[in-house]
Amino acid sequence: MNKKTTAELALEIRTLAMKQALREGACALCQCLSSSDALAALFNDVLKFDTIDKPWMPKPYSGVPTKDHEIELGIAVYGEPGPAFDKFFFCPPHYSTALYSALAAVGRLDMDALLMFGKDGTVMSENGEMYSPGFEFASGSLAQMTSQAMGYALARKLNGDTGRVFLYLGDGECDEGQTWEAIQAMYHYGLNNITILVDCNGYQCDASCEEIMKKHDLEGRFKGFGMRTFTVDGTDHAAIAALCNTTPDPHAPTVLLCNTKPWRGFEMLQAREPRFHYIPSFTPEEIACMQELTADK
Amino acid sequence: MNNIAIERNIFDREFVAWAKDKPDVVALSADLTRQCELGGFAATYPERFLSMGIAEQNMLGAAGGLAYAGKLPFVFTYGTFLTRRALEQLQLAIALPNRKVRLISFVCGICSPAGPTHQAIDDVNIMRAIPNMTVVECVDATEVRAFLKMSEDIEGPIYVRMGRGALPKLFPDAPVWGKSRVLTEGSDIVVASASICTQEAMRAVAALTAKGLSVHHVHVASYRPFDDEALMTAIANSKYGVISMENHLTTGGLGSIIADHMVTRGIGKKLYRLGVEDQYLHAASTHYLMMHETGMNAMALIQKVEEATGQSFGIESQDLDAEIQLDVLGGC
């Protein structure tokens, strides 16, 4: 359903995010920029899902699960689940704009759904919820999805399912102790069906990782827990796709540390150093720049 | 009371038998396997026994993921670790998506000699505030034996305070989910007891009845949902009101549940509460804590009845039936 090159797709993800920023006047834009290349590589060259007839148009928000009410999960965008299809667990819910944009760009989410972003009564939540496009778990509290993904991957292993499990983390999330509890359990159970991508953009909510909580030798930490690790240029689509598609290690999960920048494709934002988490308002110069970058797109 | 049967390791055996033809059932342990009546399952079904290490937060999250993938996870650890250490994971990975997960919680209330780190004296209060959660307690042999079969009909999560080791068989048959069990009928005063308090309450009620008081005594095993019109009617019709007696803080547990229901129905009777007063306890045997530091004993109940009725019954501890010694529940 998607004929774009991976580079074109990455650019479109960034463009859609900037259009949202222009519409709303505020945006978690830098997460979209830093993750755009990895998301493009995953959706274009890695993830295997069911095909769908037409882009998904979400229904209005219908409530949370109770004994009397079942909800439609956000993974409706991936068609029918099946043991041979991949799973993509996208942990940082504040990156929702990036995922929504990617899904729209590859034709799995209706472009008009993007106009509902953050609106009450819709499932297009600012913080992706289990009913939001591309999501199926509550992950608003960081590291929560990592353990759920670990349990899911373990069930796949016990069932003999062939589908792979991909997990996307932010680097700030690696501060959480629960992340490492989950990583140690992945190794204990030999969950080589898991590939983790970490968006190492170097910044978290307040400021840089260096200032807020040092992540000394993050690759060494994963390696020390038994993971097979790679550090890649987070804009190198071919390298990311090749590593994601490589033959699994006989035992270990695979971790890709993707080195990225929060101002990818929008250099002017670098002046906001060190605060890139959420941009509550843009300067006139930034708005003009985004208008130029998104013109005719 | 002296001829009450004691049975050992009931849950361990029941779980092995029940899970035999249920291949989706998996058991998760945080390195407290024998301590949580899981030794039989681990030995019998090693491929379905999932050791999660001393990492409760991940264990609860993983249980949510396993349930989402179609497994039926049973999670085993102590009450404080489930409801304090891993509460957020329990809420977000299990309760919020309404996952079919069974949280098998041990050494609840004062049933641990390991002190306040292991004494879940607030777990009913915490768990009954969680949407989608069913909260029950099984510390009598008949309740433990009935739990697994009863659980089959509940699609959402269940938190169960489970008795371990040697347990008394106080009742003749299985409980009715959601309703209290009527032990004696009466019109002067209602006693609603739960957990290991019931055996002490039975001693007190027998002595009070012999003195001519008409006591309506019920045993409560279901905290949420709590849909017990018969109990509310008994309280409304009682002369002196109701006394709650629980293995829990006197705030937030059974006494508070009863208070909620009385108030919303406009039942204007007095409520007296026995249990652990507003404090943490310390490391000591269950028996010592019951008898000396909480309101969880027969003489405390008799004193409370005297306060409520304004009568003096002249009952001394030597007049009561023999105690059931609970220290066999011990071990860290």
Interface residues (C-beta under 8 A of the other chain):
Chain A: V64 P65 T66 K67 M130 E136 F137 A138 S139 G140 S141 Q144 T146 S147 Q148 A149 M150 G151 Y152 A153 L154 A155 R156 L158 N159 G177 Q178 E181 A182 Q184 A185 H188 Y189
Chain B: V26 E47 L50 S51 M52 G53 A55 Q57 N58 M59 L60 G61 A62 A63 G64 G65 L66 A67 Y68 A69 G70 K71 P73 E88 Q89 L92 A93 L96 P97 N98 P131 N132 E155 G156
